[in-house]
């Protein structure tokens, strides 16, 4: 199984989930490590673009996981009505925290808020006993098309 992330160049090779642990995210509180990935490069790029304020040097990171990796899915129907609101959303953070700390599965498949539940993101749990099976298969420079970065007048 291949998963994708767009990461700032200096963090592209990080497999620790340290950034999410330090700052928290949509699906985790500060203190809980997590790696946010997507099912495609395009979705990974959108997930970063939505919060991009200034151009930076990015890389496309490809993660390789065994096809037998354990996973769980959070269906849209089971999410709270306000799940699309910008984070922090305490209910989503609690779902992710409980999942990560339970170590039940290596992956949590969650709907993308950026494309309104039409795509899937995957959270990788660095706390899971099988986390050592996660590998970075490739890192390459990634540039956004300048037209995506233009601000409307």
C-alpha positions as CSV (number, residue, x, y, z in Angstrom):
1,X,0.0,0.0,0.0
2,X,1.3,3.5,-0.9
3,X,0.3,6.7,0.9
4,X,1.3,10.3,0.2
5,X,2.2,13.4,2.0
6,X,3.4,16.9,1.0
7,X,5.8,18.0,3.6
8,X,8.2,20.9,4.1
9,X,11.6,19.9,2.8
10,X,13.3,19.8,6.2
11,X,10.6,17.4,7.5
12,X,10.2,15.1,4.5
13,X,12.3,12.3,5.9
14,X,10.7,12.4,9.4
15,X,8.9,9.2,10.4
16,X,8.2,10.1,14.0
17,X,5.0,12.1,13.8
18,X,6.8,14.8,15.9
19,X,5.2,17.8,14.2
20,X,1.7,16.5,15.0
21,X,2.9,15.6,18.5
22,X,4.2,19.1,19.1
23,X,1.4,21.1,17.6
24,X,-1.7,18.9,17.4
25,X,-3.9,18.6,14.3
26,X,-7.4,17.9,13.1
27,X,-7.3,14.4,14.5
28,X,-4.8,14.6,17.4
29,X,-4.1,16.7,20.5
30,X,-0.6,18.0,21.3
31,X,1.4,15.2,22.9
32,X,0.1,12.4,20.6
33,X,2.3,11.6,17.6
34,X,0.6,11.0,14.2
35,X,1.6,11.1,10.5
36,X,-1.1,12.6,8.2
37,X,-1.2,11.1,4.7
38,X,-3.6,10.8,1.8
39,X,-4.7,8.3,-0.7
40,X,-3.2,10.3,-3.6
41,X,-0.6,13.0,-4.3
42,X,-3.4,15.3,-5.5
43,X,-5.4,15.1,-2.2
44,X,-2.2,15.4,-0.1
45,X,-1.4,18.6,-2.1
46,X,-4.9,20.0,-1.4
47,X,-4.6,19.3,2.3
48,X,-1.5,21.5,2.5
49,X,-2.7,24.1,0.0
50,X,-5.8,24.9,2.0
51,X,-3.6,26.3,4.8
52,X,-0.7,27.5,2.7
53,X,0.0,31.2,3.4
54,X,3.5,31.6,1.9
55,X,5.4,29.5,-0.7
56,X,7.9,27.1,0.9
57,X,10.1,24.3,-0.3
58,X,8.0,21.2,-0.3
59,X,8.6,17.5,-1.1
60,X,6.3,14.7,-2.1
61,X,6.8,11.8,0.3
62,X,5.6,8.3,-0.6
63,X,5.1,5.9,2.3
64,X,5.1,2.2,1.7
65,X,3.2,-0.1,4.1
66,X,2.5,-3.8,3.9
67,X,-0.8,-4.6,2.3
68,X,-1.6,-6.5,5.5
69,X,-1.5,-3.4,7.6
70,X,-4.4,-3.2,10.0
71,X,-6.7,-0.3,9.5
72,X,-10.0,1.2,10.7
73,X,-12.4,3.6,8.9
74,X,-14.4,6.4,10.3
75,X,-17.4,6.8,8.0
76,X,-18.8,10.3,7.4
77,X,-22.1,9.2,8.9
78,X,-20.4,8.5,12.3
79,X,-18.8,12.0,12.5
80,X,-20.3,14.8,14.5
81,X,-22.4,17.3,12.5
82,X,-19.7,20.0,12.8
83,X,-16.8,17.8,11.6
84,X,-16.2,20.1,8.5
85,X,-15.5,23.2,10.6
86,X,-11.8,24.2,10.7
87,X,-9.9,22.6,13.5
88,X,-9.5,22.5,16.4
89,X,-12.6,20.3,16.8
90,X,-12.5,18.7,20.2
91,X,-14.6,15.7,19.1
92,X,-12.3,14.8,16.2
93,X,-9.2,15.3,18.3
94,X,-10.7,12.9,20.9
95,X,-11.5,10.3,18.3
96,X,-7.9,10.4,17.0
97,X,-6.4,10.4,20.4
98,X,-8.4,7.4,21.6
99,X,-7.5,5.5,18.4
100,X,-3.8,6.3,18.6
101,X,-3.5,5.4,22.3
102,X,-5.5,2.2,21.9
103,X,-2.9,0.9,19.3
104,X,-5.6,-1.2,17.7
105,X,-4.6,-0.5,14.2
106,X,-1.7,1.0,12.3
107,X,-3.9,3.1,10.1
108,X,-7.1,5.2,10.6
109,X,-8.9,6.0,7.3
110,X,-10.7,9.4,7.7
111,X,-12.7,11.4,5.3
112,X,-11.1,14.6,3.8
113,X,-12.8,17.8,4.9
114,X,-11.1,19.6,2.0
115,X,-13.0,17.7,-0.6
116,X,-16.1,17.3,1.6
117,X,-15.7,13.6,2.3
118,X,-15.1,12.6,-1.3
119,X,-11.5,11.5,-0.6
120,X,-9.7,9.7,2.2
121,X,-6.8,10.6,4.4
122,X,-4.9,8.0,6.4
123,X,-3.5,8.6,9.8
124,X,-0.4,6.5,10.6
125,X,0.1,5.6,14.2
126,X,3.7,5.8,15.3
127,X,2.7,4.2,18.7
128,X,1.5,1.0,17.0
129,X,3.6,-2.1,17.5
130,X,3.9,-2.7,13.7
131,X,5.0,0.9,13.0
132,X,8.5,-0.3,12.1
133,X,6.9,-1.8,8.9
134,X,6.3,1.8,7.6
135,X,8.9,2.9,5.2
136,X,9.6,6.0,3.1
137,X,9.7,4.7,-0.5
138,X,10.5,8.0,-2.2
139,X,11.0,11.7,-1.6
140,X,11.0,14.2,-4.4
141,X,10.7,18.0,-4.7
142,X,7.2,19.2,-5.1
143,X,6.1,22.6,-6.5
144,X,2.7,24.1,-6.5
145,X,1.6,25.7,-9.8
146,X,1.9,29.5,-9.3
147,X,-1.7,29.9,-10.4
148,X,-2.9,28.1,-7.3
149,X,-0.9,30.5,-5.1
150,X,-2.3,33.7,-6.5
151,X,-4.6,35.6,-4.3
152,X,-7.8,37.0,-5.9
153,X,-8.1,40.8,-6.1
